[in-house]
């Protein structure tokens, strides 16, 4: 059966400074009897001042190994026997793993993002990577919503800058990618109107940022809500029309030539947005966004990711992006070629101009 449900997740969401101090009270109030914690040693140290005293000593705590892989999820699942809720504190790969585990164990899930890098704490899908390389090998869709997401802005204020840049880059991509699927006559109706508004907010609330060091409390709270809740809602309301396009395809291709990237997911995706704009000949948007990136510190050219223009690595990425089984690209730009994508990437380095790129009239736009 083919169907496209609206997915509403999480069941509850709280963004309040100091909320993590109430974790023990929340567990009691929700009538959980046997919670299990999933985190890592770095997070334990980072959040110690924000959670109840002796929190990790009072509750059974499992240590995440650092990568969202199938064997890691299976290992954690094997260690959970009679727990009724999983409380996960960490970044995107840990939270994606927690969703895999909670789904299999059929228990409630409380996700606590400890960095503002993406919307993984909320969505009902997990990105799974290979064990030997940091290469995306699976996308798992979970039938159950995340039970509760707790966002503590006082903790996230102290996140490393690159994680906030990641959140901004990944959130901005919601507009620049998904507009190609939503801003077409065939995408009609009240539900997709909501999806369109979410990608608009994703753009508006991120482009107002000018200086990461001087964001006031209200702006920061709204930015966190945008990175987490608003960005995740695109996936929930837009269904297949919320699928990303060239920016995330660039990210996935990049991981095939750099298995141990020094940049975060969202920083790589951010450059992918510029690649998409170069493919589309959207020169005004490209200029505007490049200036924004320069102002806050996001990558603007391939060399920022360690890529050299006009090399085999660029063509490897381009080849992966236009592969026939890459539905992200094929459902929007079904005539795009490897050379056209390579030219677009190279043009960002000040080299080739993507003169040969044809019309961007897409399969999605044709319905």
WOPE-V311000 format. One record per residue. N is the residue number from 1. RES is the residue in three letters. SS is DSSP state (H for helix, E for strand, L for the rest). D_CENTER is the distance of its C-alpha to the mean C-alpha in Angstrom with 2 decimals. Layout:
BEGIN
N,RES,SS,D_CENTER
N,RES,SS,D_CENTER
END
This chain:
BEGIN
1,UNK,L,28.21
2,UNK,L,25.68
3,UNK,L,24.04
4,UNK,L,20.99
5,UNK,L,20.67
6,UNK,L,19.05
7,UNK,L,16.76
8,UNK,L,17.03
9,UNK,L,15.02
10,UNK,L,15.66
11,UNK,L,19.45
12,UNK,E,19.64
13,UNK,E,17.57
14,UNK,E,19.22
15,UNK,E,18.46
16,UNK,L,21.67
17,UNK,L,22.82
18,UNK,L,24.57
19,UNK,H,23.32
20,UNK,H,22.82
21,UNK,H,26.56
22,UNK,H,27.14
23,UNK,H,25.39
24,UNK,H,28.76
25,UNK,H,29.99
26,UNK,H,26.97
27,UNK,H,27.50
28,UNK,H,31.17
29,UNK,H,30.67
30,UNK,L,28.49
31,UNK,L,31.34
32,UNK,L,29.44
33,UNK,L,32.05
34,UNK,L,30.34
35,UNK,E,26.82
36,UNK,E,25.19
37,UNK,E,22.71
38,UNK,E,19.96
39,UNK,E,19.05
40,UNK,L,20.11
41,UNK,H,22.92
42,UNK,H,21.00
43,UNK,H,19.35
44,UNK,H,22.80
45,UNK,H,24.32
46,UNK,H,21.75
47,UNK,H,21.99
48,UNK,L,25.69
49,UNK,L,26.90
50,UNK,L,24.55
51,UNK,L,25.27
52,UNK,L,28.77
53,UNK,L,31.35
54,UNK,L,31.39
55,UNK,H,28.39
56,UNK,H,27.44
57,UNK,H,31.14
58,UNK,H,31.81
59,UNK,L,29.20
60,UNK,E,28.61
61,UNK,E,25.73
62,UNK,E,24.06
63,UNK,E,22.54
64,UNK,L,19.35
65,UNK,L,19.95
66,UNK,L,16.66
67,UNK,L,15.12
68,UNK,L,13.71
69,UNK,L,16.69
70,UNK,H,19.08
71,UNK,H,21.96
72,UNK,H,20.18
73,UNK,H,19.37
74,UNK,H,22.99
75,UNK,H,24.36
76,UNK,H,22.87
77,UNK,H,24.00
78,UNK,H,27.45
79,UNK,H,27.72
80,UNK,L,27.10
81,UNK,L,30.31
82,UNK,L,31.21
83,UNK,L,28.31
84,UNK,L,27.41
85,UNK,E,24.08
86,UNK,E,21.35
87,UNK,E,20.11
88,UNK,E,17.02
89,UNK,E,16.41
90,UNK,E,13.91
91,UNK,L,10.54
92,UNK,H,7.59
93,UNK,H,10.07
94,UNK,H,12.79
95,UNK,H,11.33
96,UNK,H,10.44
97,UNK,H,14.01
98,UNK,H,15.38
99,UNK,H,14.46
100,UNK,H,16.24
101,UNK,H,19.12
102,UNK,H,19.61
103,UNK,H,19.67
104,UNK,H,22.35
105,UNK,H,24.30
106,UNK,L,24.17
107,UNK,L,23.81
108,UNK,E,22.06
109,UNK,E,18.83
110,UNK,E,18.25
111,UNK,E,14.84
112,UNK,E,15.06
113,UNK,E,12.16
114,UNK,L,14.14
115,UNK,L,11.87
116,UNK,L,9.99
117,UNK,L,7.13
118,UNK,L,4.00
119,UNK,L,5.11
120,UNK,L,5.93
121,UNK,L,9.38
122,UNK,L,10.17
123,UNK,L,9.28
124,UNK,L,12.09
125,UNK,E,10.60
126,UNK,E,10.12
127,UNK,E,9.38
128,UNK,E,12.75
129,UNK,E,14.19
130,UNK,L,17.87
131,UNK,L,20.14
132,UNK,L,21.87
133,UNK,L,19.24
134,UNK,L,15.56
135,UNK,L,15.31
136,UNK,E,13.17
137,UNK,E,15.91
138,UNK,E,14.75
139,UNK,E,12.61
140,UNK,E,14.20
141,UNK,E,14.60
142,UNK,L,16.21
143,UNK,L,19.14
144,UNK,L,19.01
145,UNK,L,16.97
146,UNK,L,15.83
147,UNK,L,19.10
148,UNK,E,18.31
149,UNK,E,15.61
150,UNK,E,17.29
151,UNK,E,16.07
152,UNK,L,18.71
153,UNK,H,18.58
154,UNK,H,21.51
155,UNK,H,19.64
156,UNK,H,16.50
157,UNK,L,19.00
158,UNK,L,19.80
159,UNK,L,16.46
160,UNK,L,16.83
161,UNK,H,16.26
162,UNK,H,13.87
163,UNK,H,11.25
164,UNK,H,11.89
165,UNK,H,11.81
166,UNK,H,8.35
167,UNK,H,7.32
168,UNK,H,9.80
169,UNK,H,8.97
170,UNK,H,5.45
171,UNK,H,7.32
172,UNK,H,10.41
173,UNK,H,9.35
174,UNK,H,9.49
175,UNK,H,13.16
176,UNK,H,14.18
177,UNK,H,12.99
178,UNK,H,13.65
179,UNK,H,16.88
180,UNK,H,18.45
181,UNK,H,18.22
182,UNK,H,18.95
183,UNK,L,21.53
184,UNK,L,24.15
185,UNK,L,27.26
186,UNK,L,26.37
187,UNK,L,23.36
188,UNK,L,25.76
189,UNK,L,26.10
190,UNK,H,25.15
191,UNK,H,21.94
192,UNK,H,20.50
193,UNK,H,21.91
194,UNK,H,19.59
195,UNK,H,16.58
196,UNK,H,17.98
197,UNK,H,18.38
198,UNK,H,14.81
199,UNK,H,13.68
200,UNK,H,16.74
201,UNK,H,15.89
202,UNK,H,12.42
203,UNK,H,14.62
204,UNK,H,17.56
205,UNK,H,16.20
206,UNK,H,14.44
207,UNK,H,17.36
208,UNK,L,19.83
209,UNK,L,18.75
210,UNK,L,21.42
211,UNK,L,21.91
212,UNK,H,19.43
213,UNK,H,22.54
214,UNK,H,24.20
215,UNK,L,21.77
216,UNK,L,23.90
217,UNK,H,23.05
218,UNK,H,22.63
219,UNK,H,20.35
220,UNK,H,18.19
221,UNK,H,18.15
222,UNK,H,17.21
223,UNK,H,14.39
224,UNK,H,13.00
225,UNK,H,13.67
226,UNK,H,11.88
227,UNK,H,8.58
228,UNK,H,8.96
229,UNK,H,11.49
230,UNK,H,11.82
231,UNK,H,8.40
232,UNK,H,8.40
233,UNK,H,11.98
234,UNK,H,11.51
235,UNK,H,10.76
236,UNK,H,13.71
237,UNK,H,16.18
238,UNK,H,15.73
239,UNK,H,15.75
240,UNK,H,16.29
241,UNK,H,16.43
242,UNK,H,12.78
243,UNK,L,12.00
244,UNK,L,10.54
245,UNK,L,13.37
246,UNK,H,14.33
247,UNK,H,11.56
248,UNK,H,9.39
249,UNK,H,12.89
250,UNK,H,13.86
251,UNK,H,11.18
252,UNK,H,12.47
253,UNK,H,15.96
254,UNK,H,15.72
255,UNK,H,15.07
256,UNK,H,18.33
257,UNK,H,20.28
258,UNK,L,18.76
259,UNK,L,18.16
260,UNK,L,17.86
261,UNK,L,15.89
262,UNK,L,16.68
263,UNK,L,13.78
264,UNK,L,10.28
265,UNK,H,7.29
266,UNK,H,6.76
267,UNK,H,10.55
268,UNK,H,11.04
269,UNK,H,9.01
270,UNK,H,11.15
271,UNK,H,14.20
272,UNK,H,13.24
273,UNK,H,13.53
274,UNK,H,16.97
275,UNK,H,17.81
276,UNK,H,17.28
277,UNK,H,19.43
278,UNK,H,21.99
279,UNK,H,22.17
280,UNK,L,22.82
281,UNK,L,25.33
282,UNK,L,23.72
283,UNK,H,25.55
284,UNK,H,25.58
285,UNK,H,21.84
286,UNK,H,21.45
287,UNK,H,23.97
288,UNK,H,22.54
289,UNK,H,18.98
290,UNK,H,20.48
291,UNK,H,22.57
292,UNK,H,19.73
293,UNK,H,17.84
294,UNK,H,21.21
295,UNK,H,21.83
296,UNK,H,18.87
297,UNK,L,18.41
298,UNK,L,15.59
299,UNK,L,16.73
300,UNK,L,19.08
301,UNK,L,20.76
302,UNK,H,20.55
303,UNK,H,22.67
304,UNK,H,20.06
305,UNK,H,18.21
306,UNK,L,21.61
307,UNK,L,22.32
308,UNK,L,25.84
309,UNK,L,26.60
310,UNK,L,28.71
311,UNK,L,28.12
312,UNK,H,27.60
313,UNK,H,24.06
314,UNK,H,23.19
315,UNK,H,24.90
316,UNK,H,23.17
317,UNK,H,19.75
318,UNK,H,21.40
319,UNK,H,23.10
320,UNK,H,20.00
321,UNK,H,18.40
322,UNK,L,21.57
323,UNK,L,22.36
324,UNK,L,23.93
325,UNK,L,21.65
326,UNK,L,18.46
327,UNK,H,18.27
328,UNK,H,15.38
329,UNK,H,18.08
330,UNK,H,21.24
331,UNK,L,20.78
332,UNK,L,20.53
333,UNK,L,22.41
334,UNK,L,24.73
335,UNK,L,27.19
336,UNK,L,24.99
337,UNK,L,26.49
338,UNK,H,25.55
339,UNK,H,27.82
340,UNK,H,26.37
341,UNK,H,22.83
342,UNK,H,24.38
343,UNK,H,26.41
344,UNK,H,23.47
345,UNK,H,21.70
346,UNK,H,25.11
347,UNK,H,25.89
348,UNK,L,23.27
349,UNK,L,25.37
350,UNK,L,28.43
351,UNK,L,29.85
352,UNK,L,30.08
353,UNK,L,29.59
354,UNK,L,28.02
355,UNK,L,31.35
356,UNK,L,31.43
357,UNK,L,28.40
358,UNK,L,29.69
359,UNK,L,28.88
360,UNK,L,25.33
361,UNK,L,26.78
362,UNK,L,24.53
363,UNK,H,24.93
364,UNK,H,22.73
365,UNK,H,24.96
366,UNK,H,28.03
367,UNK,L,26.94
END
